[in-house]
Amino acid sequence: MDAATKSEESAFDWALRDKFIALVGNEHVRVTTPVDEVGGVQPKLVIEPGTETDLAEVLRLSNEAGLAVIPRGGGTKLGWGNSPTRGDLILSTARLTTILEHAWADLTVSVEAGCTIQRLQETLAQHGQRLALDPLWPKRATIGGVLSTNDSGALRLRFGALRDLIIGATIALPDGTLASSGGKVVKNVAGYDLPKLVAGALGTLGVITRAVFRLHPLPRNTRSFSVSAAGAEETQRFVLAVQNSKLAHTSLQSHFSGDTRPLSDILFEGTEAGLAAQEAQLRKLAAPMSVSAASTSTWIGREELWRFSDPRSGTIAKIGILPANFARTIDLMERAANTHQVRWKALLYATGLGWLRLEGKPSSLRDALQKLRVELQGQNGSLVALHRPEKMPAFDAWGDAGDAFPLMRAVKQQLDPKNTLNPGRFVGGI
């Protein structure tokens, strides 16, 4: 690129920045710093619109100028997915934090995408209600970010995934359209169920600006128990027995590692009389295994996996398996860890979703992940790498997209034909 071309590009960038400043205000447009880097890509500007209409207009201008846009909420999961192939702007929802309507009598809430999970839960709790969702890092994680990454935890067993809790959404499309679908509809987009479409799409189809959720009452009382098993086979038998029983449990998760015996946690919610009956039934079902009271902090066990002694030597993967393959999967993890000389720890939910942490040399981590992915896909499972250390050899985050990929690519082409939003980060480089 010659000096004249560089000068023209610089003039164009500054002229566009002036348009952004005129739209959202000078104090809400800034040059990026190293902390704004996303997967090795350094955008030029961070823009924080104050309304969803301003956000849609910023997106339209960027799309017309051929800029690549990276949406950002609390920034807790920007490392998930593949690195973007390019990125010019970070479009932040940091100012879209309003809880628009809490229809407590109807058990619904409408909230802007930049509101944090914790703030929303604290507001709902004033009426004895909650969004039955337990994502990672709720103090910082935002509604839009959690939706985009489809992040849910142990409560999913009882209340379903995000796609079951969301009933409406508004997203800004790259052409500047604000499209809504589901509850509290302003404008419908025929042919697309937007709430379910954007959940887990990693911000590649549109920028979520608001969402509507169904709510659940806060529990009157809770009790958690831990059940210690001799090994993975016994843990699997226990989990399947609980799932096939009449126990009204809310969550069920199992901890595994190469250093300790398996431990399963089970959560009950209800009246004191009901909880006592549930405990008695659990102890009878679990015998002769040991049953003890568990701390409520055990339900943030997923966050514990992310607390590396050294993030440069660790990786985190999300796995999906059949519950009947628990023991087989743990055996696969142990063999892969031993073969490639890495340390491992896993948390598996009764639904078959789970989280795996590996620690070791970057090249060994990559080899272990590849081995596990091949094995899991061979038994109708999956492995998605969420965190990879910088020095780990190249490894696609998603793996095989399967037969659904042509449809996913067609939807991307329909909604974002210029590949403006998060280019390259989703499945198959979408």
PEUR-V141238 format. One record per run of one state. SS is the DSSP state (helix for helix, strand for strand, loop for the rest). FROM is the first residue (numbers start at 1). LEN is the number of residues. If there is no record, write none. Layout:
ss=[SS | SS]
from=[FROM | FROM]
len=[LEN | LEN]
This chain:
ss=[loop | helix | loop | helix | strand | loop | helix | loop | strand | loop | strand | loop | strand | loop | helix | loop | strand | loop | strand | loop | strand | loop | strand | loop | strand | helix | loop | strand | loop | strand | helix | loop | helix | loop | helix | strand | loop | strand | loop | strand | loop | helix | loop | strand | loop | strand | loop | strand | loop | helix | loop | strand | loop | strand | loop | helix | loop | strand | loop | helix | loop | helix | strand | loop | helix | loop | strand | loop | strand | loop | helix | loop | strand | loop | helix | loop | strand | loop | helix | loop]
from=[1 | 3 | 25 | 26 | 29 | 32 | 34 | 37 | 38 | 39 | 41 | 42 | 45 | 49 | 52 | 65 | 69 | 73 | 89 | 93 | 99 | 104 | 108 | 113 | 116 | 117 | 126 | 129 | 131 | 142 | 143 | 150 | 156 | 160 | 162 | 166 | 173 | 178 | 183 | 188 | 189 | 194 | 199 | 207 | 215 | 216 | 218 | 221 | 229 | 232 | 244 | 249 | 258 | 263 | 271 | 272 | 287 | 290 | 294 | 296 | 306 | 311 | 314 | 321 | 323 | 341 | 343 | 350 | 353 | 360 | 362 | 379 | 382 | 388 | 402 | 416 | 421 | 422 | 427 | 430]
len=[2 | 22 | 1 | 3 | 3 | 2 | 3 | 1 | 1 | 2 | 1 | 3 | 4 | 3 | 13 | 4 | 4 | 16 | 4 | 6 | 5 | 4 | 5 | 3 | 1 | 9 | 3 | 2 | 11 | 1 | 7 | 6 | 4 | 2 | 4 | 7 | 5 | 5 | 5 | 1 | 5 | 5 | 8 | 8 | 1 | 2 | 3 | 8 | 3 | 12 | 5 | 9 | 5 | 8 | 1 | 15 | 3 | 4 | 2 | 10 | 5 | 3 | 7 | 2 | 18 | 2 | 7 | 3 | 7 | 2 | 17 | 3 | 6 | 14 | 14 | 5 | 1 | 5 | 3 | 1]
